[in-house]
Amino acid sequence: MAILNSIRKRGIFLILIIALALFAFILSDVLTKGGGTKVQDTIATINGTDVSRQSFMEQVEATQRNMGPNSNATQAVNMVWERELRRVIQEEQYEKAGLSVEKAQLDDALKTTLANNQTFLNEAGQVDDGKIQEYIASIKASSPAMYKQWLDFEKNTENSILQRTYYNLVKGGLRTTVIEGEQEYHFQNDNLNINYVMIPYSKIADEDVTVSDDEIKKYVATHPNDYEVEAQADIQYVFFSEQPSEEDIAEAKMQTAQLLNNKVEYNQNTKINDTIAGFRNTKNYEEFVNANSDVPFFDRWMFKNELPQTVADTLINLNEGDFYGPFKVDNTFYLSKVLETKKMPDSAASKHILIRYVGTMRAPETITRTKEEARKLADSILSVVKKDKSKFADLANELSDDGSSQNGGDLGSSTPGRMVPPFDKFIFNNPTGTIGLVETDFGFHIVEVGEQSEPKKAIKLATVVKAIEPSDNTINDVFSNASKFEVALKDGDFSELAKAQNLEVKPVNNLAKMEGNIPGLGANRSIVNWAFEEDTKVGDYKRFSVSDGYVIAQLTRKNEKGLMSVAQATATVKPILLKEKKAEKIRNSVTGNTLEEVAKNQSVSVQTATGITMANPLIGANSEPKVVGTAFGTKPGETTGLINGNTGVYMVKTTAFNPAPKLESYVNYANQLSSKAVPAAQSAVYNALKKKAEIEDNRATFY
């Protein structure tokens, strides 16, 4: 009671404390996340322009659908990001340049794009404005989604016009002067003859030169443009795989083998035991396979090269009615019965004339004939080509409703099962030269069987496939082992603990914030997001559930956006600094002022090079632009000082300068420079604008 009275007396004080705590929490969220709702609603801010999260997500979903089932979200996110980045940056430039699209321009561009779409063509085969307006009115009233797609189509077309106009203006300004053309002519054609000595850097062993981490760090700091990197992280991880144990494999084999035999099951309806036929005694193999296999029945002929490699020799030599298995292939058990065997070609060429009719698969709108009309036409064509095979190609070219018509109906060679079943059966069950009529879902085919390979044995199998799954005990053991490893990390070293348990530690370096894949694991944004979370520090670790087990990852390095770390830059910078230090050592060891004196002092020879140009600055086999540039700055008979080249320290004496003869006009050379610059202009301009842009990227908050 005394405690309650005390609380009542201090009520106002406590309310103030709670209010301050709530305010501090909200302020912390604002400071750490940049201001509440804006971050929640904004995927990025580019040069002050916000990119809506909702719009971005809709584009990602649409892009992923268009990419197909094998795509992943990360690919779609990156594609949309690059598209939006380009759009915002370029639209800013269009506005600055005062560019706009007139309605007539847009209409012309739309007509050009729609020129091959039958929906918008009139009887003369031209795009009809009336049909376009009719289509827009129709979808606006009946399908908001399709109307939005049309508006997006118009917007994209407008952007294409603006982009083309903007970059044409840029390219139009890329004009090389005649003076620049003259300079290019002399770069290519003026040449020198020189004598030189070269003391190679290889004369000094790498181990005789020391490059410190501080020197690498200083070099990176003085060359920031060359060594800037986005935010990066390094991790290492171990993988606890839920792979089936030996006991699981033995159990799966036994269960697969039991499918051969009949089994007795109690029937709840009849209240008696029923005998269910096993694989050995079933009358309907297709039904049995579909009911008991992880892979449905596959009705096709198979040759030796199409069978599992480890058992191909055995299977192909079985006779009709033979059983084989269970046999293991990868992480599955197979149980097979040979239904049929025969000799047949494993490839057959063919050509056809396809006559479609209304309603056949993928029939275009231009097909208006009925099925009866199509059959009548197909029969008449068949009659003609049976009498005279030489007319096949011309008739295919004239009448076939198929892309192969341009090749005289030639479909090339195919293997069994590649064509639709009726067509496939005809070309593999009839000898070369047979002509006949085949009906499929695509229409009527007048088919001629072409060259076939030598017949070889093929078999048709009924196969039960059963995946080998880890048991509950195995899954529990894997979870337990992963948990024990995670607990042990609290006081232990990651690598030592992994080594003690025979676990492979896999390092992953230079992860980017929007990285989608982790080597060895595939797509896994959760681990990447964790590595870049503000609260995740170097040395932290975490367990993650993955599709077939658990991963325990540890963060080993984390860099914000900025300059490379010493470790990252070493591979690039150390050779540069080694070369500089070797050059200094060589310079300090050189005595003499002439080529001959330096050559004698350094135990090298005086060498000669002729016909050296600025455009192709080769001395011997080495590219030495600095050395050649210095040599071009001397007069015949003059000797340069020591020059630090790419492969060694040089001293050069110019023996002859051979100027190219003057031309009446250097326009051709000016045009050469222009033609080189124009193709690269668009990407160069965009990359420059992108580099200059102020970009706040919040994608990692949402993906």
Wavefront OBJ file of the C-alpha trace (Angstrom):
o trace
v 0.000 0.000 0.000
v 2.881 2.318 0.894
v 4.382 1.663 -2.563
v 1.112 2.596 -4.327
v 0.860 5.845 -2.349
v 4.447 6.659 -3.265
v 3.682 6.119 -6.994
v 0.584 8.347 -6.758
v 2.601 11.164 -5.178
v 5.143 10.975 -8.027
v 2.609 10.472 -10.858
v 3.406 13.667 -12.770
v 7.125 12.943 -12.487
v 6.651 9.428 -13.883
v 4.486 10.689 -16.771
v 7.240 13.148 -17.716
v 9.830 10.330 -17.657
v 7.680 8.103 -19.915
v 6.998 10.979 -22.327
v 10.702 11.778 -22.580
v 11.504 8.103 -23.222
v 8.924 7.931 -26.034
v 10.256 11.178 -27.528
v 13.829 9.821 -27.404
v 12.702 6.620 -29.150
v 10.957 8.563 -31.938
v 13.898 10.946 -32.313
v 16.295 8.010 -32.528
v 14.183 6.454 -35.294
v 14.135 9.750 -37.203
v 17.885 10.196 -36.888
v 18.799 6.631 -37.810
v 16.311 6.189 -40.637
v 16.300 9.653 -42.105
v 12.862 10.866 -41.159
v 10.070 8.328 -40.842
v 7.507 8.175 -43.616
v 9.732 9.555 -46.377
v 12.092 6.580 -46.084
v 9.112 4.232 -45.915
v 7.696 5.643 -49.143
v 10.884 6.411 -51.076
v 13.111 3.814 -52.693
v 15.687 6.453 -53.686
v 16.337 10.158 -54.088
v 18.255 11.120 -57.231
v 19.354 14.739 -57.578
v 16.482 15.713 -55.291
v 13.851 13.657 -57.152
v 12.132 10.946 -55.085
v 11.462 7.524 -56.608
v 8.253 6.115 -55.144
v 8.546 2.767 -53.372
v 5.099 1.690 -54.576
v 5.826 2.501 -58.219
v 9.230 0.838 -58.005
v 7.794 -2.354 -56.506
v 5.097 -2.537 -59.199
v 7.779 -2.258 -61.880
v 9.864 -4.961 -60.190
v 6.890 -7.345 -60.123
v 6.080 -6.683 -63.784
v 9.723 -7.078 -64.805
v 10.057 -10.354 -62.940
v 6.919 -11.701 -64.644
v 8.302 -10.727 -68.051
v 11.669 -12.342 -67.273
v 10.029 -15.707 -66.695
v 10.066 -18.382 -63.990
v 13.861 -18.753 -63.835
v 14.445 -15.129 -62.842
v 14.861 -13.887 -59.284
v 13.809 -10.721 -57.496
v 17.340 -9.354 -57.249
v 17.795 -9.402 -61.025
v 14.486 -7.590 -61.487
v 15.325 -5.026 -58.780
v 18.669 -4.226 -60.407
v 17.116 -3.915 -63.874
v 14.404 -1.537 -62.658
v 16.964 0.419 -60.613
v 19.172 1.054 -63.640
v 16.110 2.003 -65.686
v 14.800 4.447 -63.073
v 18.261 5.912 -62.496
v 18.619 6.568 -66.214
v 15.097 7.995 -66.457
v 15.480 10.525 -63.626
v 18.975 11.632 -64.652
v 18.028 12.040 -68.295
v 14.675 13.760 -67.635
v 16.563 16.383 -65.653
v 18.750 17.016 -68.699
v 15.749 17.202 -71.042
v 14.198 19.858 -68.816
v 17.425 21.871 -68.665
v 17.729 21.685 -72.455
v 14.095 22.768 -72.890
v 13.197 19.620 -74.835
v 9.597 18.486 -75.291
v 7.645 16.139 -77.550
v 4.956 17.540 -79.820
v 1.770 15.517 -80.321
v 2.554 15.025 -84.015
v 5.967 13.586 -83.116
v 4.417 11.176 -80.643
v 1.705 10.119 -83.103
v 4.274 9.417 -85.819
v 6.417 7.384 -83.429
v 3.415 5.366 -82.235
v 2.401 4.617 -85.823
v 5.916 3.414 -86.626
v 5.902 1.098 -83.601
v 2.420 -0.258 -84.383
v 3.053 -0.763 -88.122
v 3.166 -4.578 -87.805
v 0.204 -4.949 -85.438
v -2.895 -6.118 -87.317
v -5.197 -4.574 -84.694
v -4.364 -1.072 -85.865
v -4.138 -1.567 -89.651
v -6.778 -0.609 -92.210
v -7.550 -2.450 -95.438
v -4.615 -0.743 -97.163
v -2.241 -2.174 -94.539
v -1.560 1.239 -92.953
v -1.919 2.313 -89.318
v -5.345 3.889 -88.903
v -5.829 6.747 -86.371
v -9.453 5.735 -85.986
v -8.530 2.177 -85.007
v -6.052 3.492 -82.426
v -8.673 5.751 -80.839
v -11.221 2.936 -80.948
v -8.793 0.594 -79.189
v -7.974 3.182 -76.490
v -11.667 3.876 -75.827
v -12.374 0.148 -75.612
v -9.666 -0.716 -73.057
v -10.308 2.468 -71.058
v -13.870 1.302 -70.505
v -13.262 -2.418 -70.081
v -9.757 -2.941 -68.660
v -8.041 -0.378 -66.396
v -4.905 -2.573 -66.355
v -4.622 -2.625 -70.160
v -5.333 1.123 -70.294
v -2.479 1.731 -67.845
v -0.223 -0.417 -70.040
v -1.164 1.762 -73.016
v -0.360 4.955 -71.074
v 2.999 3.428 -70.066
v 3.598 2.538 -73.732
v 2.920 6.150 -74.747
v 5.183 7.438 -71.967
v 8.009 5.091 -72.966
v 7.645 6.148 -76.593
v 7.796 9.811 -75.545
v 10.932 9.132 -73.482
v 12.522 7.376 -76.455
v 11.915 10.455 -78.616
v 13.402 12.753 -75.951
v 16.400 10.480 -75.473
v 17.051 10.254 -79.196
v 16.723 14.046 -79.583
v 18.995 14.801 -76.621
v 21.782 12.466 -77.667
v 21.534 13.567 -81.293
v 22.182 17.097 -80.043
v 25.192 15.839 -78.095
v 26.521 13.907 -81.086
v 25.872 16.894 -83.331
v 28.274 18.899 -81.194
v 31.040 16.330 -81.541
v 32.945 17.797 -84.425
v 36.688 17.392 -84.734
v 38.511 20.428 -86.131
v 40.874 20.270 -89.092
v 43.711 21.264 -86.738
v 42.928 18.219 -84.573
v 42.850 16.133 -87.758
v 46.303 17.459 -88.685
v 47.580 16.605 -85.214
v 46.191 13.075 -85.515
v 47.882 12.695 -88.911
v 51.245 13.584 -87.404
v 50.645 11.324 -84.378
v 50.162 8.438 -86.765
v 52.856 9.231 -89.310
v 55.715 11.263 -87.799
v 58.327 8.838 -86.509
v 61.632 8.656 -84.689
v 64.766 6.558 -84.773
v 66.432 6.217 -81.389
v 69.262 4.572 -79.507
v 68.491 3.704 -75.921
v 69.461 1.819 -72.809
v 66.904 0.185 -70.539
v 67.618 -1.072 -67.028
v 64.719 -3.443 -66.304
v 62.872 -3.333 -62.983
v 63.288 -7.114 -62.837
v 66.971 -6.485 -62.088
v 65.868 -5.847 -58.491
v 64.018 -8.683 -56.754
v 60.643 -7.886 -55.205
v 61.809 -9.160 -51.822
v 64.580 -6.526 -51.800
v 61.977 -3.749 -51.777
v 59.595 -3.105 -48.879
v 56.167 -1.547 -49.312
v 54.363 -0.758 -46.047
v 50.642 -0.634 -45.391
v 50.976 3.069 -44.569
v 52.503 3.727 -48.003
v 49.633 1.883 -49.703
v 47.104 3.830 -47.614
v 48.786 7.136 -48.506
v 48.814 6.265 -52.225
v 45.104 5.425 -52.148
v 44.357 8.699 -50.358
v 46.235 10.712 -53.020
v 44.400 8.911 -55.880
v 40.812 8.856 -54.551
v 39.096 8.702 -57.948
v 40.863 5.434 -58.790
v 40.112 3.661 -55.516
v 36.574 4.622 -54.550
v 34.287 1.720 -53.661
v 30.677 1.316 -52.580
v 29.876 -0.021 -49.122
v 31.264 -3.546 -48.855
v 31.384 -6.419 -46.390
v 33.279 -9.698 -46.028
v 31.792 -12.735 -44.337
v 32.761 -16.320 -43.687
v 30.312 -19.109 -43.121
v 29.898 -22.799 -42.416
v 27.056 -24.857 -43.789
v 25.203 -27.564 -41.885
v 23.546 -29.571 -44.651
v 20.421 -31.638 -44.105
v 21.731 -34.411 -46.315
v 20.272 -37.902 -45.829
v 22.367 -40.161 -43.595
v 23.467 -43.673 -44.554
v 20.542 -44.980 -42.535
v 18.164 -42.684 -44.471
v 19.554 -43.961 -47.779
v 19.162 -47.609 -46.708
v 15.583 -46.951 -45.561
v 14.708 -45.195 -48.848
v 16.118 -48.105 -50.844
v 14.086 -50.602 -48.855
v 10.859 -48.581 -49.268
v 11.447 -48.252 -53.022
v 12.073 -52.013 -53.335
v 8.818 -52.726 -51.478
v 6.899 -51.069 -54.325
v 7.663 -54.148 -56.438
v 5.421 -56.348 -54.330
v 1.706 -56.409 -53.643
v 0.511 -54.852 -50.404
v -2.563 -55.419 -48.288
v -4.595 -52.436 -47.057
v -7.748 -52.337 -44.964
v -10.691 -50.875 -46.891
v -12.826 -48.656 -44.633
v -15.791 -48.868 -47.004
v -15.952 -52.641 -47.469
v -14.464 -53.463 -44.033
v -12.156 -56.058 -45.595
v -8.501 -56.164 -46.605
v -7.731 -55.287 -50.240
v -4.710 -56.543 -52.133
v -3.110 -53.690 -54.103
v -0.928 -54.767 -56.990
v 2.757 -53.832 -56.768
v 4.936 -52.636 -59.641
v 5.704 -56.228 -60.610
v 2.037 -57.197 -60.984
v 0.240 -54.016 -62.017
v -1.764 -53.999 -65.257
v -1.470 -50.224 -65.768
v 2.132 -49.030 -65.486
v 1.358 -45.408 -66.320
v -1.236 -45.232 -63.548
v 1.105 -46.951 -61.066
v 4.028 -44.614 -61.838
v 1.881 -41.489 -61.563
v 0.492 -42.690 -58.227
v 3.814 -43.715 -56.638
v 6.626 -41.750 -58.314
v 7.990 -38.262 -57.664
v 8.316 -37.927 -61.461
v 5.306 -38.611 -63.738
v 5.188 -41.357 -66.370
v 7.314 -40.546 -69.417
v 6.056 -42.212 -72.593
v 8.894 -42.075 -75.103
v 11.648 -44.152 -76.659
v 15.095 -43.744 -75.140
v 18.530 -44.561 -76.507
v 21.608 -45.490 -74.521
v 22.991 -41.953 -74.440
v 19.751 -40.713 -72.818
v 19.850 -43.199 -69.936
v 21.571 -42.529 -66.571
v 25.263 -42.933 -67.340
v 26.053 -45.242 -64.414
v 23.473 -47.857 -65.491
v 23.105 -47.143 -69.243
v 24.902 -50.326 -70.323
v 22.714 -52.457 -68.071
v 19.392 -50.848 -68.988
v 19.907 -50.844 -72.756
v 20.669 -54.596 -72.693
v 17.503 -55.564 -70.800
v 14.668 -57.392 -72.553
v 11.009 -56.514 -72.695
v 9.393 -57.296 -69.337
v 12.636 -57.109 -67.320
v 12.796 -55.160 -64.049
v 15.841 -53.348 -62.747
v 16.415 -51.622 -59.439
v 16.242 -49.991 -57.089
v 19.355 -48.201 -58.377
v 20.676 -44.898 -57.043
v 21.241 -41.820 -59.225
v 22.391 -38.728 -57.332
v 19.915 -38.283 -54.462
v 17.152 -40.532 -55.817
v 16.316 -44.214 -56.212
v 14.956 -45.539 -59.517
v 12.898 -48.647 -60.157
v 12.407 -49.453 -63.854
v 10.557 -51.936 -66.040
v 11.198 -52.331 -69.766
v 7.838 -51.988 -71.524
v 9.068 -52.285 -75.127
v 12.268 -52.562 -77.135
v 12.949 -51.973 -80.812
v 15.530 -50.747 -83.268
v 14.912 -47.286 -84.664
v 16.838 -44.243 -85.942
v 17.858 -41.708 -83.295
v 17.462 -38.817 -85.726
v 15.299 -38.100 -88.748
v 15.084 -35.141 -91.112
v 11.717 -33.934 -92.338
v 9.925 -31.186 -94.187
v 6.303 -30.181 -94.127
v 3.605 -27.913 -95.472
v 1.347 -26.720 -92.631
v -2.280 -25.861 -93.351
v -3.863 -24.172 -90.330
v -7.534 -23.520 -89.673
v -9.466 -21.372 -87.206
v -8.900 -22.550 -83.618
v -5.611 -24.384 -84.114
v -2.785 -23.754 -81.654
v -1.059 -20.361 -82.153
v -3.060 -19.657 -85.294
v -2.819 -15.943 -86.197
v -5.933 -13.845 -86.749
v -5.304 -13.900 -90.493
v -6.278 -17.609 -90.592
v -9.982 -17.757 -91.465
v -10.454 -21.165 -93.156
v -12.541 -23.852 -91.493
v -11.244 -27.298 -90.603
v -13.070 -28.830 -93.592
v -11.543 -26.255 -95.952
v -8.103 -26.906 -94.491
v -8.433 -30.689 -94.932
v -9.594 -30.281 -98.538
v -6.608 -28.016 -99.318
v -4.202 -30.385 -97.543
v -5.530 -33.404 -99.469
v -5.090 -31.623 -102.798
v -1.504 -30.600 -101.926
v -0.752 -34.171 -100.813
v -2.002 -35.489 -104.136
v 0.256 -33.074 -106.048
v 3.470 -33.756 -104.097
v 2.955 -37.533 -104.151
v 2.935 -37.360 -107.940
v 5.856 -34.882 -108.142
v 8.103 -34.426 -105.075
v 10.025 -31.650 -106.818
v 7.044 -29.310 -106.258
v 7.215 -29.670 -102.448
v 9.486 -26.670 -101.804
v 7.557 -24.297 -104.094
v 4.215 -25.294 -102.576
v 5.627 -24.915 -99.050
v 6.898 -21.460 -99.898
v 3.530 -20.484 -101.372
v 1.001 -22.173 -99.064
v 2.531 -23.263 -95.751
v 1.315 -21.364 -92.656
v 4.670 -21.827 -90.956
v 8.019 -20.046 -90.665
v 9.771 -22.981 -92.367
v 8.008 -22.053 -95.615
v 10.939 -19.798 -96.519
v 13.188 -22.877 -96.410
v 10.888 -24.942 -98.593
v 9.303 -26.473 -95.498
v 12.618 -27.953 -94.308
v 12.563 -28.653 -90.540
v 16.050 -30.149 -90.340
v 16.826 -33.176 -88.180
v 15.072 -34.002 -84.940
v 15.339 -36.643 -82.256
v 12.489 -38.862 -80.998
v 10.099 -36.958 -78.746
v 11.057 -33.504 -79.975
v 8.085 -33.039 -82.298
v 4.415 -33.292 -81.291
v 3.466 -36.998 -80.934
v 1.556 -37.615 -84.236
v 4.266 -35.883 -86.272
v 7.033 -37.615 -84.319
v 5.431 -41.028 -84.794
v 5.117 -40.512 -88.554
v 8.734 -39.523 -89.241
v 10.227 -42.287 -87.058
v 7.857 -45.113 -88.032
v 8.122 -44.630 -91.803
v 11.113 -45.012 -94.114
v 12.938 -42.167 -95.833
v 10.946 -40.690 -98.728
v 7.484 -41.439 -97.300
v 4.946 -38.650 -97.853
v 1.720 -38.499 -95.877
v -0.854 -36.347 -94.093
v -0.596 -35.837 -90.317
v -3.063 -33.942 -88.156
v -1.850 -32.201 -84.972
v -3.065 -29.369 -82.743
v -1.372 -26.978 -85.177
v -3.390 -28.131 -88.201
v -2.780 -30.492 -91.131
v 0.801 -31.300 -92.104
v 1.832 -32.690 -95.495
v 5.020 -34.429 -94.351
v 7.958 -35.929 -96.206
v 10.340 -38.117 -94.199
v 13.953 -37.184 -94.871
v 17.269 -38.882 -94.161
v 17.350 -41.094 -91.070
v 20.278 -42.345 -88.996
v 21.172 -46.033 -88.746
v 18.644 -47.875 -86.534
v 19.853 -48.711 -83.030
v 18.245 -50.257 -79.983
v 15.783 -48.110 -78.061
v 13.726 -48.962 -75.001
v 10.544 -47.624 -73.480
v 10.602 -47.650 -69.677
v 8.151 -47.297 -66.844
v 10.205 -45.813 -63.999
v 9.324 -45.040 -60.404
v 11.563 -42.263 -59.044
v 11.750 -41.686 -55.304
v 13.752 -38.834 -53.762
v 15.921 -39.758 -50.782
v 14.781 -37.483 -47.955
v 16.531 -36.869 -44.621
v 14.655 -38.414 -41.698
v 13.363 -36.432 -38.726
v 16.278 -37.771 -36.665
v 18.771 -36.523 -39.252
v 17.103 -33.094 -39.421
v 17.101 -32.864 -35.608
v 20.792 -33.855 -35.444
v 21.737 -31.177 -38.008
v 19.802 -28.528 -36.076
v 21.448 -29.652 -32.821
v 24.955 -29.509 -34.333
v 24.338 -26.052 -35.792
v 23.011 -24.806 -32.447
v 26.012 -26.208 -30.534
v 28.406 -24.533 -32.981
v 26.569 -21.234 -32.584
v 26.700 -21.433 -28.784
v 30.402 -22.355 -28.814
v 31.189 -19.225 -30.855
v 30.441 -17.087 -27.818
v 33.846 -17.972 -26.362
v 35.589 -19.702 -29.288
v 37.298 -18.864 -32.569
v 35.211 -19.405 -35.716
v 37.931 -21.084 -37.782
v 39.250 -23.259 -34.963
v 35.783 -24.503 -34.022
v 35.029 -25.294 -37.674
v 38.325 -27.164 -38.034
v 37.621 -29.198 -34.912
v 34.273 -30.312 -36.382
v 35.647 -30.908 -39.915
v 33.534 -28.065 -41.292
v 34.661 -26.115 -44.341
v 34.896 -22.363 -43.729
v 33.863 -20.527 -46.881
v 34.951 -16.874 -47.171
v 32.929 -14.419 -49.255
v 34.630 -11.094 -49.954
v 33.512 -7.716 -51.250
v 29.771 -8.201 -50.836
v 27.831 -5.172 -52.032
v 24.755 -3.847 -50.248
v 22.463 -5.026 -53.044
v 24.257 -8.315 -53.705
v 21.758 -11.012 -54.575
v 23.856 -14.192 -54.541
v 26.308 -15.704 -52.110
v 28.775 -18.195 -53.633
v 27.879 -21.693 -52.533
v 24.419 -20.682 -51.308
v 22.805 -18.906 -54.249
v 20.209 -16.177 -53.760
v 20.169 -15.058 -50.119
v 19.346 -11.448 -49.363
v 18.780 -12.123 -45.646
v 22.484 -12.751 -44.981
v 23.548 -9.709 -47.024
v 21.031 -7.463 -45.263
v 22.232 -8.707 -41.877
v 25.864 -7.960 -42.776
v 24.994 -4.332 -43.569
v 22.660 -3.692 -40.638
v 23.850 -0.802 -38.479
v 23.960 -2.987 -35.358
v 26.024 -5.760 -36.988
v 29.687 -5.362 -36.047
v 32.828 -7.126 -37.257
v 33.074 -10.435 -35.395
v 29.298 -10.811 -34.980
v 27.737 -14.089 -36.107
v 24.228 -15.381 -36.801
v 22.448 -18.576 -37.792
v 20.267 -18.601 -40.929
v 17.840 -21.220 -42.201
v 18.403 -22.049 -45.864
v 16.585 -24.414 -48.216
v 18.492 -27.553 -47.199
v 20.048 -26.807 -43.840
v 21.550 -24.026 -41.754
v 24.265 -21.458 -42.313
v 26.208 -19.803 -39.532
v 27.819 -16.649 -40.865
v 30.326 -14.284 -39.296
v 31.060 -10.712 -40.397
v 34.831 -10.332 -40.914
v 35.035 -6.869 -42.549
v 32.695 -3.968 -43.114
v 33.472 -0.751 -44.997
v 31.172 2.156 -45.623
v 31.204 3.823 -49.040
v 34.596 5.451 -49.546
v 38.179 4.522 -50.327
v 39.440 0.950 -50.542
v 40.996 -0.571 -47.462
v 44.692 -1.455 -47.552
v 43.788 -5.128 -47.939
v 41.602 -4.385 -50.958
v 44.053 -2.015 -52.628
v 47.231 -4.027 -52.064
v 46.946 -6.176 -55.188
v 46.743 -3.061 -57.394
v 48.817 -0.506 -55.522
v 51.734 -2.621 -54.323
v 53.080 -3.331 -57.875
v 52.933 0.413 -58.613
v 54.892 1.305 -55.479
v 57.340 -1.544 -56.060
v 58.038 -0.144 -59.525
v 58.519 3.385 -58.141
v 60.949 2.186 -55.451
v 62.879 0.037 -57.905
v 63.142 3.020 -60.256
v 64.550 5.094 -57.415
v 67.118 2.408 -56.549
v 68.164 2.104 -60.208
v 68.479 5.877 -60.584
v 70.655 6.059 -57.473
v 72.919 3.322 -58.849
v 73.411 4.876 -62.312
v 76.608 6.783 -63.144
v 77.525 8.381 -66.475
v 75.947 10.913 -68.814
v 76.017 9.038 -72.128
v 74.243 5.906 -73.284
v 77.525 4.036 -73.461
v 78.560 5.056 -69.937
v 75.195 4.106 -68.442
v 75.115 0.808 -70.360
v 78.601 -0.103 -69.108
v 77.748 0.928 -65.552
v 74.532 -1.174 -65.500
v 75.828 -4.130 -67.554
v 73.267 -3.629 -70.303
v 73.630 -2.897 -74.001
v 72.780 0.089 -76.155
v 69.814 -0.810 -78.366
v 68.214 0.695 -81.457
v 64.573 1.274 -82.397
v 63.265 2.795 -85.617
v 59.946 4.091 -86.947
v 58.446 4.860 -83.520
v 55.216 6.892 -83.615
v 53.194 8.698 -80.963
v 50.110 6.734 -81.985
v 51.886 3.398 -81.454
v 54.537 4.065 -78.782
v 56.324 0.704 -78.845
v 59.976 0.309 -77.974
v 60.808 -3.243 -78.892
v 57.805 -5.223 -77.661
v 57.025 -2.847 -74.774
v 54.461 -0.039 -74.743
v 56.284 3.017 -73.388
v 54.198 6.167 -74.017
v 56.053 8.285 -71.439
v 59.455 7.376 -72.864
v 58.344 7.927 -76.472
v 56.684 11.241 -75.579
v 59.886 12.436 -73.943
v 61.925 11.339 -76.976
v 59.638 13.301 -79.334
v 60.455 16.366 -77.254
v 64.164 16.160 -78.088
v 66.080 17.112 -81.217
v 68.225 14.651 -83.226
v 71.523 14.169 -81.438
v 70.130 15.080 -77.995
v 70.058 12.614 -75.110
v 67.336 12.551 -72.479
v 67.816 12.115 -68.779
v 66.665 8.970 -66.983
v 62.979 8.188 -67.616
v 60.807 5.877 -65.508
v 59.046 3.672 -68.058
v 56.580 0.803 -67.743
v 59.207 -1.963 -67.841
v 62.359 -0.212 -66.652
v 64.371 2.990 -66.434
v 65.324 4.370 -69.873
v 67.815 6.803 -71.325
v 67.180 7.748 -74.962
v 69.181 9.471 -77.715
v 67.190 10.621 -80.757
v 69.098 9.817 -83.939
v 66.550 10.953 -86.526
v 63.177 12.676 -86.682
v 61.195 11.721 -89.796
v 58.261 14.095 -90.268
v 55.418 12.971 -92.481
v 54.885 15.010 -95.660
v 52.284 17.763 -95.476
v 48.850 17.100 -96.952
v 46.617 19.503 -98.792
v 43.733 18.563 -96.481
v 43.404 16.837 -93.112
v 39.625 16.487 -93.274
v 39.778 12.695 -93.572
v 41.728 12.457 -90.314
v 39.311 14.852 -88.627
v 36.440 12.643 -89.797
v 38.236 9.572 -88.441
v 38.365 11.139 -84.972
v 34.696 12.146 -85.181
v 33.613 8.653 -86.218
v 35.461 7.212 -83.209
v 33.936 9.672 -80.754
v 30.268 9.567 -81.838
v 29.412 5.874 -81.138
v 30.692 6.095 -77.565
v 29.134 9.493 -76.860
v 25.807 8.296 -75.463
v 27.240 5.934 -72.863
v 30.058 8.359 -71.994
v 27.645 11.252 -71.389
v 25.274 9.133 -69.310
v 28.101 7.662 -67.216
v 29.434 11.155 -66.533
v 25.978 12.367 -65.466
v 25.533 9.273 -63.294
v 28.898 9.792 -61.604
v 28.050 13.415 -60.858
v 24.532 12.661 -59.576
v 23.659 12.796 -55.873
v 22.034 9.432 -55.170
v 20.465 8.265 -51.930
v 19.795 4.558 -52.426
v 17.336 2.981 -49.964
v 16.796 -0.308 -51.812
v 18.452 -2.375 -49.114
v 15.738 -1.227 -46.680
v 13.069 -2.989 -48.741
v 14.853 -5.877 -50.528
l 1 2 3 4 5 6 7 8 9 10 11 12 13 14 15 16 17 18 19 20 21 22 23 24 25 26 27 28 29 30 31 32 33 34 35 36 37 38 39 40 41 42 43 44 45 46 47 48 49 50 51 52 53 54 55 56 57 58 59 60 61 62 63 64 65 66 67 68 69 70 71 72 73 74 75 76 77 78 79 80 81 82 83 84 85 86 87 88 89 90 91 92 93 94 95 96 97 98 99 100 101 102 103 104 105 106 107 108 109 110 111 112 113 114 115 116 117 118 119 120 121 122 123 124 125 126 127 128 129 130 131 132 133 134 135 136 137 138 139 140 141 142 143 144 145 146 147 148 149 150 151 152 153 154 155 156 157 158 159 160 161 162 163 164 165 166 167 168 169 170 171 172 173 174 175 176 177 178 179 180 181 182 183 184 185 186 187 188 189 190 191 192 193 194 195 196 197 198 199 200 201 202 203 204 205 206 207 208 209 210 211 212 213 214 215 216 217 218 219 220 221 222 223 224 225 226 227 228 229 230 231 232 233 234 235 236 237 238 239 240 241 242 243 244 245 246 247 248 249 250 251 252 253 254 255 256 257 258 259 260 261 262 263 264 265 266 267 268 269 270 271 272 273 274 275 276 277 278 279 280 281 282 283 284 285 286 287 288 289 290 291 292 293 294 295 296 297 298 299 300 301 302 303 304 305 306 307 308 309 310 311 312 313 314 315 316 317 318 319 320 321 322 323 324 325 326 327 328 329 330 331 332 333 334 335 336 337 338 339 340 341 342 343 344 345 346 347 348 349 350 351 352 353 354 355 356 357 358 359 360 361 362 363 364 365 366 367 368 369 370 371 372 373 374 375 376 377 378 379 380 381 382 383 384 385 386 387 388 389 390 391 392 393 394 395 396 397 398 399 400 401 402 403 404 405 406 407 408 409 410 411 412 413 414 415 416 417 418 419 420 421 422 423 424 425 426 427 428 429 430 431 432 433 434 435 436 437 438 439 440 441 442 443 444 445 446 447 448 449 450 451 452 453 454 455 456 457 458 459 460 461 462 463 464 465 466 467 468 469 470 471 472 473 474 475 476 477 478 479 480 481 482 483 484 485 486 487 488 489 490 491 492 493 494 495 496 497 498 499 500 501 502 503 504 505 506 507 508 509 510 511 512 513 514 515 516 517 518 519 520 521 522 523 524 525 526 527 528 529 530 531 532 533 534 535 536 537 538 539 540 541 542 543 544 545 546 547 548 549 550 551 552 553 554 555 556 557 558 559 560 561 562 563 564 565 566 567 568 569 570 571 572 573 574 575 576 577 578 579 580 581 582 583 584 585 586 587 588 589 590 591 592 593 594 595 596 597 598 599 600 601 602 603 604 605 606 607 608 609 610 611 612 613 614 615 616 617 618 619 620 621 622 623 624 625 626 627 628 629 630 631 632 633 634 635 636 637 638 639 640 641 642 643 644 645 646 647 648 649 650 651 652 653 654 655 656 657 658 659 660 661 662 663 664 665 666 667 668 669 670 671 672 673 674 675 676 677 678 679 680 681 682 683 684 685 686 687 688 689 690 691 692 693 694 695 696 697 698 699 700 701 702 703
